[in-house]
Amino acid sequence: MEAIILAGGLGTRLQGVIGAMPKCMAPVNGRPFIAYLFEYLEQQKCTRVILSLGYKHKMITDWIEEQNELFEMDCVIENEPLGTGGGILAAVEEAETDDVAVLNGDTLFKVDLRDMMDFHRSHNATTTLALKKMHKFDRYGVVHTDASSVITSFEEKQYKEEGLINGGIYFINREAFLEKNLPEKFSFEKDYLEKFADEKKFYGYVSDGYFIDIGIPESYIQAGVDFKTIFK
């Protein structure tokens, strides 16, 4: 299994807490957040990781060089911000498998990746999103699916009593994605997911696994509490 980790972001909302470092390097209980993603991917029997990097990428690559290598590892460097879509596209072009997992470098969603990959393939999906049911939230948009798990639409961020959110893990069929001839710089959410949802080839895989997005200080602090029991 191949996995892409998107770790090119600036972490603007966290800078007051972690300073000017990439979000994926934010220390959680003495280890950078990305170390926990690596541990999760090792548990999921991932064999190759492609890092999509940008902001202060040398800080990340220097840390990786000091670690015992768990996977075959490659890096794709953005010399200028390419948007969420451009970062994925550049990494997918380096992928070797037909279907590749994509993870956000500031989010941990403990999905069973093997089961999600089987779901993705069995539905002949071009892209499958890991979805998480949330209650009383306004930080995320909502993903709507039909009875067959086909994604039908996306709803902008607003307060919701409950709904399914995009948990930041995808399986992408490499060939189908590259066939779209997407531009070098684009938004994965707006210019790919929302634009092509009408084709009915995107599916939602619902998981009740542990989820945290450290993009705001409150969640980042919560990760330090949670990881003491999740990662022993």
DRENDO-1510 file (C-alpha; in Angstrom, 1 decimal, always signed):
<recs>
REC; n; res; u; v; w
REC; 1; MET; +0.0; +0.0; +0.0 .
REC; 2; GLU; +1.2; +3.5; -0.9 .
REC; 3; ALA; +0.3; +6.6; +1.0 .
REC; 4; ILE; +0.7; +10.3; +0.3 .
REC; 5; ILE; +1.0; +12.6; +3.2 .
REC; 6; LEU; +0.2; +16.3; +2.5 .
REC; 7; ALA; +2.6; +18.2; +4.7 .
REC; 8; GLY; +3.2; +21.5; +2.8 .
REC; 9; GLY; +1.0; +23.8; +4.9 .
REC; 10; LEU; +2.1; +26.8; +7.0 .
REC; 11; GLY; +0.1; +26.2; +10.1 .
REC; 12; THR; -0.9; +29.9; +10.4 .
REC; 13; ARG; -3.5; +29.3; +13.2 .
REC; 14; LEU; -1.0; +27.4; +15.2 .
REC; 15; GLN; +1.9; +29.8; +15.0 .
REC; 16; GLY; +1.1; +31.4; +18.3 .
REC; 17; VAL; +1.6; +28.0; +19.9 .
REC; 18; ILE; +4.3; +26.2; +17.9 .
REC; 19; GLY; +6.1; +29.1; +16.2 .
REC; 20; ALA; +7.1; +29.1; +12.5 .
REC; 21; MET; +7.3; +25.4; +11.9 .
REC; 22; PRO; +5.3; +23.1; +9.6 .
REC; 23; LYS; +2.1; +21.8; +11.2 .
REC; 24; CYS; +3.2; +18.2; +10.7 .
REC; 25; MET; +6.2; +18.9; +12.9 .
REC; 26; ALA; +4.2; +20.3; +15.8 .
REC; 27; PRO; +5.5; +18.5; +18.9 .
REC; 28; VAL; +3.0; +16.3; +20.7 .
REC; 29; ASN; +4.3; +14.7; +23.9 .
REC; 30; GLY; +7.9; +15.1; +22.7 .
REC; 31; ARG; +7.4; +13.8; +19.2 .
REC; 32; PRO; +6.4; +15.6; +16.0 .
REC; 33; PHE; +2.8; +14.9; +14.9 .
REC; 34; ILE; +4.0; +13.2; +11.7 .
REC; 35; ALA; +5.7; +10.5; +13.8 .
REC; 36; TYR; +2.2; +9.4; +14.9 .
REC; 37; LEU; +1.0; +9.3; +11.3 .
REC; 38; PHE; +4.0; +7.1; +10.5 .
REC; 39; GLU; +3.2; +4.8; +13.4 .
REC; 40; TYR; -0.4; +4.6; +12.2 .
REC; 41; LEU; +0.6; +3.8; +8.6 .
REC; 42; GLU; +3.0; +1.1; +9.9 .
REC; 43; GLN; +0.1; -0.5; +11.8 .
REC; 44; GLN; -1.9; -0.4; +8.5 .
REC; 45; LYS; +0.9; -2.3; +6.7 .
REC; 46; CYS; +1.8; +0.6; +4.4 .
REC; 47; THR; +4.9; -0.1; +2.4 .
REC; 48; ARG; +5.7; +3.3; +0.7 .
REC; 49; VAL; +5.1; +6.9; +1.7 .
REC; 50; ILE; +5.3; +9.9; -0.6 .
REC; 51; LEU; +5.6; +13.2; +1.2 .
REC; 52; SER; +4.2; +16.3; -0.5 .
REC; 53; LEU; +6.2; +19.1; +1.1 .
REC; 54; GLY; +6.5; +22.9; +0.8 .
REC; 55; TYR; +6.9; +25.3; +3.7 .
REC; 56; LYS; +10.2; +24.7; +5.6 .
REC; 57; HIS; +10.5; +21.2; +4.0 .
REC; 58; LYS; +14.1; +20.8; +5.1 .
REC; 59; MET; +13.0; +20.7; +8.7 .
REC; 60; ILE; +10.9; +17.7; +7.9 .
REC; 61; THR; +13.4; +15.9; +5.7 .
REC; 62; ASP; +16.2; +16.5; +8.2 .
REC; 63; TRP; +14.1; +14.9; +10.9 .
REC; 64; ILE; +13.2; +11.9; +8.7 .
REC; 65; GLU; +16.8; +11.3; +7.9 .
REC; 66; GLU; +17.5; +10.8; +11.6 .
REC; 67; GLN; +14.7; +8.1; +12.0 .
REC; 68; ASN; +14.8; +4.4; +11.4 .
REC; 69; GLU; +13.1; +4.1; +8.0 .
REC; 70; LEU; +9.8; +2.3; +8.3 .
REC; 71; PHE; +8.9; +2.6; +4.6 .
REC; 72; GLU; +10.2; +3.2; +1.2 .
REC; 73; MET; +10.2; +7.0; +1.2 .
REC; 74; ASP; +10.0; +9.7; -1.5 .
REC; 75; CYS; +9.4; +13.4; -1.3 .
REC; 76; VAL; +7.8; +15.9; -3.7 .
REC; 77; ILE; +8.7; +19.5; -3.0 .
REC; 78; GLU; +6.5; +22.5; -3.9 .
REC; 79; ASN; +8.7; +25.4; -4.8 .
REC; 80; GLU; +5.6; +27.6; -4.7 .
REC; 81; PRO; +2.2; +26.8; -3.1 .
REC; 82; LEU; +0.2; +24.6; -5.5 .
REC; 83; GLY; -3.0; +24.4; -3.4 .
REC; 84; THR; -4.4; +21.2; -1.9 .
REC; 85; GLY; -5.0; +19.7; -5.4 .
REC; 86; GLY; -1.6; +20.6; -6.8 .
REC; 87; GLY; +0.2; +19.0; -3.9 .
REC; 88; ILE; -1.8; +15.8; -4.4 .
REC; 89; LEU; -1.4; +15.8; -8.2 .
REC; 90; ALA; +2.4; +16.1; -8.0 .
REC; 91; ALA; +2.6; +13.2; -5.5 .
REC; 92; VAL; +0.1; +11.0; -7.4 .
REC; 93; GLU; +2.3; +11.4; -10.5 .
REC; 94; GLU; +5.1; +9.7; -8.5 .
REC; 95; ALA; +2.8; +6.8; -7.2 .
REC; 96; GLU; +3.3; +3.3; -8.5 .
REC; 97; THR; +0.1; +1.6; -7.5 .
REC; 98; ASP; -3.3; +1.8; -9.2 .
REC; 99; ASP; -5.0; +3.2; -6.0 .
REC; 100; VAL; -3.1; +5.4; -3.5 .
REC; 101; ALA; -4.1; +6.6; -0.1 .
REC; 102; VAL; -3.9; +10.3; +0.7 .
REC; 103; LEU; -3.6; +11.7; +4.2 .
REC; 104; ASN; -3.5; +15.2; +5.6 .
REC; 105; GLY; -0.3; +15.9; +7.6 .
REC; 106; ASP; -2.2; +17.6; +10.4 .
REC; 107; THR; -5.0; +15.1; +10.8 .
REC; 108; LEU; -5.2; +11.6; +12.4 .
REC; 109; PHE; -8.2; +9.5; +11.5 .
REC; 110; LYS; -7.8; +5.9; +12.6 .
REC; 111; VAL; -9.5; +4.3; +9.6 .
REC; 112; ASP; -8.9; +0.7; +8.7 .
REC; 113; LEU; -7.1; +1.5; +5.5 .
REC; 114; ARG; -7.2; -2.1; +4.1 .
REC; 115; ASP; -11.0; -2.2; +4.5 .
REC; 116; MET; -11.3; +1.2; +3.0 .
REC; 117; MET; -9.2; +0.2; +0.0 .
REC; 118; ASP; -11.3; -2.9; -0.5 .
REC; 119; PHE; -14.5; -0.7; -0.3 .
REC; 120; HIS; -12.9; +1.7; -2.8 .
REC; 121; ARG; -12.1; -1.0; -5.3 .
REC; 122; SER; -15.3; -3.0; -4.9 .
REC; 123; HIS; -17.3; +0.1; -5.9 .
REC; 124; ASN; -15.0; +0.9; -8.8 .
REC; 125; ALA; -14.7; +4.4; -7.3 .
REC; 126; THR; -12.4; +7.0; -8.8 .
REC; 127; THR; -12.0; +8.6; -5.4 .
REC; 128; THR; -13.2; +7.5; -2.0 .
REC; 129; LEU; -13.5; +9.8; +1.0 .
REC; 130; ALA; -13.2; +8.6; +4.6 .
REC; 131; LEU; -16.2; +10.2; +6.4 .
REC; 132; LYS; -16.7; +10.8; +10.1 .
REC; 133; LYS; -20.1; +11.4; +11.8 .
REC; 134; MET; -19.9; +14.5; +14.0 .
REC; 135; HIS; -22.4; +16.3; +16.3 .
REC; 136; LYS; -22.8; +20.0; +17.1 .
REC; 137; PHE; -20.1; +21.4; +14.9 .
REC; 138; ASP; -19.3; +24.4; +12.6 .
REC; 139; ARG; -15.7; +23.9; +11.8 .
REC; 140; TYR; -16.3; +21.5; +8.9 .
REC; 141; GLY; -18.4; +21.2; +5.8 .
REC; 142; VAL; -20.9; +18.3; +5.4 .
REC; 143; VAL; -20.7; +15.5; +2.8 .
REC; 144; HIS; -23.9; +14.1; +1.5 .
REC; 145; THR; -24.3; +10.5; +0.3 .
REC; 146; ASP; -27.1; +8.4; -1.1 .
REC; 147; ALA; -28.1; +4.9; +0.0 .
REC; 148; SER; -25.4; +3.4; -2.1 .
REC; 149; SER; -22.7; +5.5; -0.5 .
REC; 150; VAL; -22.3; +7.6; -3.6 .
REC; 151; ILE; -21.3; +11.2; -2.7 .
REC; 152; THR; -24.0; +13.5; -4.1 .
REC; 153; SER; -23.0; +16.9; -2.8 .
REC; 154; PHE; -20.9; +19.0; -0.5 .
REC; 155; GLU; -22.2; +21.6; +1.9 .
REC; 156; GLU; -20.2; +24.7; +3.1 .
REC; 157; LYS; -19.2; +25.1; +6.7 .
REC; 158; GLN; -22.0; +26.2; +9.0 .
REC; 159; TYR; -23.4; +25.0; +12.3 .
REC; 160; LYS; -24.9; +21.5; +12.1 .
REC; 161; GLU; -26.5; +19.4; +14.8 .
REC; 162; GLU; -25.0; +16.4; +13.1 .
REC; 163; GLY; -23.6; +15.3; +9.8 .
REC; 164; LEU; -20.8; +13.5; +7.9 .
REC; 165; ILE; -17.6; +15.4; +7.5 .
REC; 166; ASN; -14.6; +14.8; +5.2 .
REC; 167; GLY; -12.1; +13.2; +7.5 .
REC; 168; GLY; -9.1; +14.0; +5.3 .
REC; 169; ILE; -8.2; +10.5; +4.1 .
REC; 170; TYR; -8.8; +9.5; +0.5 .
REC; 171; PHE; -8.2; +6.6; -1.9 .
REC; 172; ILE; -7.6; +7.9; -5.4 .
REC; 173; ASN; -7.5; +5.9; -8.5 .
REC; 174; ARG; -4.3; +7.1; -10.1 .
REC; 175; GLU; -5.3; +6.7; -13.8 .
REC; 176; ALA; -8.7; +8.3; -13.4 .
REC; 177; PHE; -7.3; +11.2; -11.5 .
REC; 178; LEU; -4.5; +11.9; -14.0 .
REC; 179; GLU; -7.0; +11.6; -16.9 .
REC; 180; LYS; -8.7; +14.8; -15.7 .
REC; 181; ASN; -5.8; +16.9; -17.0 .
REC; 182; LEU; -6.0; +19.1; -13.9 .
REC; 183; PRO; -3.9; +22.2; -13.7 .
REC; 184; GLU; -0.7; +22.4; -11.8 .
REC; 185; LYS; -2.2; +24.6; -9.1 .
REC; 186; PHE; -5.8; +24.0; -7.9 .
REC; 187; SER; -8.1; +23.3; -4.9 .
REC; 188; PHE; -8.7; +19.5; -4.4 .
REC; 189; GLU; -12.0; +20.3; -2.7 .
REC; 190; LYS; -13.4; +23.0; -5.0 .
REC; 191; ASP; -11.9; +22.1; -8.4 .
REC; 192; TYR; -12.0; +18.3; -8.2 .
REC; 193; LEU; -14.4; +17.0; -5.5 .
REC; 194; GLU; -17.1; +19.5; -6.0 .
REC; 195; LYS; -16.6; +19.9; -9.7 .
REC; 196; PHE; -16.8; +16.2; -10.6 .
REC; 197; ALA; -19.2; +14.9; -7.9 .
REC; 198; ASP; -22.0; +14.8; -10.5 .
REC; 199; GLU; -20.2; +12.0; -12.3 .
REC; 200; LYS; -21.3; +9.8; -9.3 .
REC; 201; LYS; -17.9; +8.1; -9.1 .
REC; 202; PHE; -17.0; +9.4; -5.7 .
REC; 203; TYR; -17.9; +7.3; -2.7 .
REC; 204; GLY; -18.0; +7.9; +1.1 .
REC; 205; TYR; -16.6; +5.3; +3.5 .
REC; 206; VAL; -17.9; +6.0; +7.0 .
REC; 207; SER; -15.7; +5.2; +9.9 .
REC; 208; ASP; -16.1; +5.7; +13.7 .
REC; 209; GLY; -12.4; +5.6; +14.2 .
REC; 210; TYR; -10.6; +8.2; +16.4 .
REC; 211; PHE; -10.3; +11.6; +14.7 .
REC; 212; ILE; -8.4; +14.8; +15.4 .
REC; 213; ASP; -7.4; +17.7; +13.3 .
REC; 214; ILE; -4.7; +19.8; +15.0 .
REC; 215; GLY; -5.3; +22.9; +12.9 .
REC; 216; ILE; -6.4; +25.0; +15.8 .
REC; 217; PRO; -4.8; +25.4; +19.3 .
REC; 218; GLU; -7.6; +23.7; +21.2 .
REC; 219; SER; -7.4; +20.5; +19.1 .
REC; 220; TYR; -3.6; +20.6; +19.2 .
REC; 221; ILE; -3.7; +20.6; +23.0 .
REC; 222; GLN; -6.3; +17.9; +23.0 .
REC; 223; ALA; -4.0; +15.7; +20.9 .
REC; 224; GLY; -1.4; +15.8; +23.6 .
REC; 225; VAL; -4.0; +14.4; +26.1 .
REC; 226; ASP; -5.5; +11.8; +23.8 .
REC; 227; PHE; -2.2; +10.4; +22.4 .
REC; 228; LYS; -1.1; +9.4; +25.9 .
REC; 229; THR; -3.6; +6.6; +25.7 .
REC; 230; ILE; -3.9; +6.0; +22.0 .
REC; 231; PHE; -0.2; +5.6; +21.5 .
REC; 232; LYS; +1.5; +3.7; +24.3 .
</recs>
